[in-house]
Every structure is written in C-alpha cells, then in structure tokens.
Amino acid sequence: MAGAPRETRIPYLEIAADIREQIRSGRLAPGDKLRSLRSLATDYSAAQGTVGAAMEVLRAEGLIETLQSKGSVVAAVPGEVPANPDVAKLSAELAELREMVRDHDVMIRDLYQRVPGPHARRSREVSEERRREQLG
C-alpha cells in the first residue's frame, strides 16, 4: 500500500488557512493592510476570484474587515474562528455563491447590451412597416 490517500484541499480554503495562520502567529497584526487581490492571487498562483472567496471566509470569521478606499485589513480585535469546520465551509461556499452571482449579473448585463431582445426586434418591425407605408 502506497500510504493514506492525499486529502484534496479546496484552494480558497487553503489560502484562507494560510492567512489565518499569519494572523494568529502575529506576522499580520491588527490594523495591518492586506495586499491587493491581484497581488495575493499572484502570490498564491490563484485566480482573483479564488482569493476573493478566501477573503470572504476571513471576513465572515471576523479576522479581517474591508474599509472603503483602504482595502482589507486585519480586524482590530480578531474574531474567533468558528469551532465547527462546517460553519467555515458554509461561509466559504456562501462567499463563492455571491461571487458567482456577481459574475453572472455582469454577464447578463453585457448580453442585454450586445443582443437585442424582443423589444428591439418589435421596434425594427415597426420601423420597417412605417418605411413601407411611406413608400407605398
């Protein structure tokens, strides 16, 4: 037997765990500003959405807060990580769903701008009818 099977980790939970450890160890102190999503994504070789999901987990745990025009910082009084790992997992899944909804909302708005809907088709038909009436 080659040994115990490797546990498959979810990338955003791994990132959240690493940053959580940096906070607990004191490498990141209360009030310290976290690097941008882009920088963290580069550091962790991950997508910005994945890092964003990790930030949502840490925010839900009360370890970080996001301040307008300042970005994310370590909370002044870091909260306790939920004792039940299922709570942390559900928080992370909720963050991921929120991210997906935001992404889909952007895509739908883009499609509405690119693809004319029934209202645009009817408008063209009316214009054609008026043109034919004027010619005929």
C-alpha positions in Angstrom: 0.0 0.0 0.0 1.4 3.4 -1.0 0.1 5.1 2.1 -3.0 7.1 3.0 -4.8 8.9 0.2 -4.0 12.6 -0.1 -6.7 14.9 1.1 -7.9 17.2 -1.7 -8.0 20.7 -0.4 -10.2 23.5 -1.8 -7.9 26.3 -3.0 -9.7 29.2 -1.4 -9.9 27.4 2.0 -6.1 26.7 1.8 -5.5 30.4 1.1 -7.8 31.4 4.0 -6.0 28.9 6.3 -2.6 30.4 5.4 -3.7 34.0 6.0 -5.5 32.9 9.2 -2.2 31.4 10.4 -0.3 34.6 9.6 -2.8 36.5 11.7 -2.6 34.0 14.6 1.2 33.9 14.6 1.4 37.7 14.6 3.0 38.0 11.2 -0.1 40.0 10.4 -1.1 42.3 13.3 -4.4 44.1 13.9 -4.7 47.1 11.6 -2.2 45.7 9.0 -3.3 46.2 5.5 -3.6 43.1 3.3 -2.1 43.1 -0.2 -4.5 43.6 -3.1 -6.4 40.7 -4.6 -4.2 40.9 -7.6 -1.0 40.6 -5.6 -2.3 37.8 -3.4 -3.6 36.0 -6.5 0.0 36.2 -7.9 1.5 35.1 -4.6 -0.8 32.0 -4.3 -0.9 31.3 -8.1 -4.6 31.5 -8.0 -7.4 33.4 -9.7 -8.5 36.7 -8.1 -12.0 35.2 -7.5 -10.4 32.4 -5.5 -8.5 34.9 -3.3 -11.8 36.9 -3.0 -13.6 33.8 -1.7 -10.8 33.3 0.8 -11.2 36.9 1.9 -14.9 36.4 2.3 -14.2 33.4 4.6 -11.8 35.5 6.8 -14.3 38.4 6.8 -17.1 36.0 7.9 -14.8 34.8 10.7 -14.2 38.4 11.8 -10.5 38.2 11.2 -10.4 40.9 8.5 -12.5 43.8 7.6 -12.7 45.8 4.4 -12.7 49.5 4.7 -13.8 51.7 1.8 -10.8 53.2 0.0 -8.4 51.3 2.3 -8.9 47.7 1.3 -8.8 44.8 3.6 -7.1 45.0 7.0 -6.6 42.7 9.9 -9.5 43.3 12.3 -8.7 45.4 15.4 -9.8 42.5 17.6 -9.6 39.4 15.6 -12.6 37.2 15.9 -12.6 33.6 16.8 -12.6 31.1 14.1 -15.8 29.0 14.2 -15.3 25.9 16.3 -17.3 23.9 13.8 -15.4 23.5 10.5 -18.8 23.0 8.7 -19.6 26.7 9.6 -16.4 27.9 8.0 -17.0 25.7 4.9 -20.6 27.0 4.6 -19.3 30.6 4.9 -16.8 29.9 2.2 -19.5 28.4 0.0 -21.7 31.4 0.5 -18.9 33.7 -0.5 -18.3 31.6 -3.6 -22.0 31.8 -4.5 -22.1 35.5 -4.0 -19.1 35.8 -6.3 -20.8 33.6 -8.9 -24.0 35.8 -8.7 -21.9 38.9 -9.3 -20.2 37.4 -12.3 -23.5 36.2 -13.8 -25.0 39.6 -13.2 -22.2 41.2 -15.2 -22.5 38.7 -18.0 -26.3 39.1 -18.2 -25.9 42.9 -18.4 -23.3 42.5 -21.1 -25.6 40.2 -23.1 -28.5 42.7 -22.8 -26.3 45.3 -24.3 -25.0 43.0 -27.1 -28.1 41.0 -28.1 -31.3 42.9 -28.9 -34.2 41.5 -27.1 -37.9 41.2 -28.2 -38.4 44.9 -27.6 -35.7 45.8 -30.1 -37.0 43.3 -32.7 -40.5 44.8 -32.4 -39.1 48.3 -32.8 -37.3 47.3 -36.0 -40.6 45.7 -37.4 -42.5 48.9 -36.6 -39.8 50.9 -38.4 -40.0 48.7 -41.4 -43.8 48.9 -41.5 -43.6 52.7 -41.4 -41.0 52.8 -44.2 -43.1 50.6 -46.4 -46.2 52.7 -45.7 -44.2 55.8 -46.7 -43.0 54.2 -49.9 -46.2 52.6 -50.9 
